[in-house]
Amino acid sequence: MARTVSAEDAVAVIKSGDRVFIHSVAAAPQRLIAAMTARAPELRVVEVVSLHTEGPAPYADPALARSFRVNALFVGANVREAVTEGRADYLPVFLSEVPNLFRAGILPLDVALIQVSPPDRHGFYSLGVSVDVARAAVQTARTVVAQVNPRMPRTHGDGIIHEEDLDFLVEVDEPILELPQVPLTEVERAIGGHCAELVDDGACLQIGIGAIPQATLAALRDHQRLGLHTEMISDGVVDLVERGVLTGEAKRVHPGKIVAGFALGTRRLYDFLDDNPAVAMLDMAYTNDTAVIRRNPKVTAINGALEVDLTGQVCADSIGDRLFSGVGGQMDFIRGAALSEGGKPIIALPSITGRGESRIVSYLKPGAGVVTTRAHVHFVVTEHGIADLWGKNLRQRAAALIAIAHPSHRDALAAEARRRFGSW
């Protein structure tokens, strides 16, 4: 039976050399993180494993490098500097395979620090806004410490865990981390509009995080019978549900339900999720399984990129050799959409960086990682239009991509393409 203790007493279970899992994204348990970090003087070489987490990551501070070392499964902004400076590590992996790293003992966990909703009358808690890989962490960690927060929404699905699966409880009452909505730029709206052109009525969507997904959701307001099976959901989903656009009636897998692994947005989104049986928050090994994804018809997967070369290779996790994010679930859904009946895998990005550099490039930067191969890419979208690469050879691909590059870079790209592939 779990014991209710202070945060300081709970994290006393962590020993030097332990591997500690931190609950993902908006569910990052800030009180437990602070208490663990406060023990830095007495701890050495504690490995911190996590996906992206919102909020501060004090264990990645350079002053604590002897006490903690991050092993990031996704490089978020709060650990990016540590990874760049070599004080933290990055483990490239498909999101669909992360739970099995825990379950198969590849990354055995000593302690899991999680955040949950209060229990129901039967003693069941909920992992709330992040079921993703946290379910596997709870199932496999030697010790589970749960921050119990009445502001955590109680979600349906795989995140229901019994008090017998928890070892220590720490009661808090603090806001769940939010991602504020920001005004969309004209470029983002244009990209979202082009993505929406590719979405058929009755399609099953996968849309990620950020301004372009937000713009795409906003551009889908007049569509009909859309479904959602995705790794994450944001506030734009609530708008489509309220307008009757997102019904899920055309889905074959979980018809009528929104399926996701985690949620990140504002309190409005979290209130929408609370005790909502129309939403199933599920294990990432399932949500991101290509074999599951492809069973729905018209899966339309929209993912971002940092740059795309003229052959269609997609770099989404690094700027040259500097790691920026992670492999994530892009390939899980790009491949799942390609195999779906009537599916459309889409890569969407602005045509230029903030410094005016082209993001449609002749060659990826030295050291850049290929997250999605040129054989997997079907559609690439910028604010200048849609490039359909499916069934096209390298010469034809180059022509299609140059047509959606920024006008100021098209001549240089065309000259390079002619040198490599011949004229068109």
HUHUNOR-V645932 format. One record per backbone hydrogen bond with DSSP energy under -1.0 kcal/mol. NH is the residue of the N-H (numbers start at 1). CO is the residue of the C=O. Records with the same first field share a line. If there is no record, write none. Layout:
# HUHUNOR-V645932
NH = CO  CO
This chain:
# HUHUNOR-V645932
3 = 167
5 = 169
10 = 6
11 = 7
13 = 10
14 = 11
17 = 44
18 = 15
20 = 47
21 = 111
22 = 49
23 = 113
25 = 52
27 = 24
28 = 25
30 = 28
33 = 29
34 = 30
35 = 31
36 = 32
37 = 33
38 = 34
39 = 36
40 = 37
42 = 39
43 = 40
45 = 66
46 = 67
47 = 18
48 = 69
49 = 20
54 = 25
60 = 57
61 = 58
64 = 61
65 = 62
67 = 64
68 = 64
69 = 46
71 = 48
72 = 89
73 = 50
75 = 325
76 = 74
79 = 76
83 = 79
84 = 80
85 = 81
86 = 83
87 = 82
88 = 82
89 = 70
91 = 72
95 = 328
97 = 94
98 = 95
101 = 97  98
102 = 98
103 = 99
104 = 100
107 = 101
110 = 19
111 = 19
112 = 143
113 = 21
114 = 145
116 = 147
117 = 126
120 = 124
123 = 120
125 = 161
127 = 159
130 = 127
131 = 261
132 = 261
135 = 131
137 = 133
138 = 134
139 = 135
140 = 136
141 = 137
142 = 109
143 = 110
145 = 112
146 = 168
147 = 114
148 = 170
149 = 116
152 = 149
158 = 281
161 = 125
163 = 123
165 = 162
166 = 163
167 = 144
168 = 144
169 = 3
170 = 146
172 = 148
179 = 265
189 = 185
190 = 186
191 = 187
192 = 188
193 = 189
194 = 190
195 = 191
196 = 192
197 = 193
198 = 195
199 = 196
202 = 224
203 = 200
204 = 298
205 = 227
206 = 300
208 = 302
214 = 210
215 = 211
216 = 212
217 = 213
218 = 214
219 = 215
220 = 217
223 = 220
226 = 245
227 = 203
229 = 205
230 = 259
233 = 262
237 = 234
238 = 235
239 = 235
240 = 236
241 = 237
242 = 238
243 = 239
244 = 241
245 = 240
246 = 240
247 = 226  245
248 = 226
251 = 248
256 = 248
257 = 254
258 = 278
259 = 228
260 = 280
262 = 231
263 = 129
264 = 233
270 = 266
271 = 267
272 = 268
273 = 269
274 = 270
275 = 154
276 = 273
279 = 276
280 = 258
281 = 156
282 = 260
284 = 132
286 = 283
287 = 283
288 = 284
289 = 286
292 = 289
293 = 289
294 = 290
295 = 292
296 = 293
298 = 341
300 = 204
301 = 344
302 = 206
303 = 346
306 = 315
307 = 315
308 = 359
309 = 313
310 = 361
312 = 309
314 = 372
315 = 307
319 = 322
322 = 319
324 = 317
325 = 317
330 = 327
333 = 329
334 = 330
335 = 331
336 = 332
337 = 333
338 = 334
339 = 335
343 = 340
344 = 299
346 = 301
347 = 379
348 = 303
349 = 381
353 = 357
356 = 353
359 = 351
361 = 308
368 = 365
371 = 314
372 = 314
376 = 373
379 = 345
380 = 387
381 = 347
382 = 385
385 = 382
387 = 380
389 = 378
392 = 389
397 = 393
398 = 394
399 = 395
400 = 396
401 = 397
402 = 398
403 = 399
409 = 406
413 = 409
414 = 410
415 = 411
416 = 412
417 = 413
418 = 414
419 = 415
420 = 416
421 = 417
422 = 418
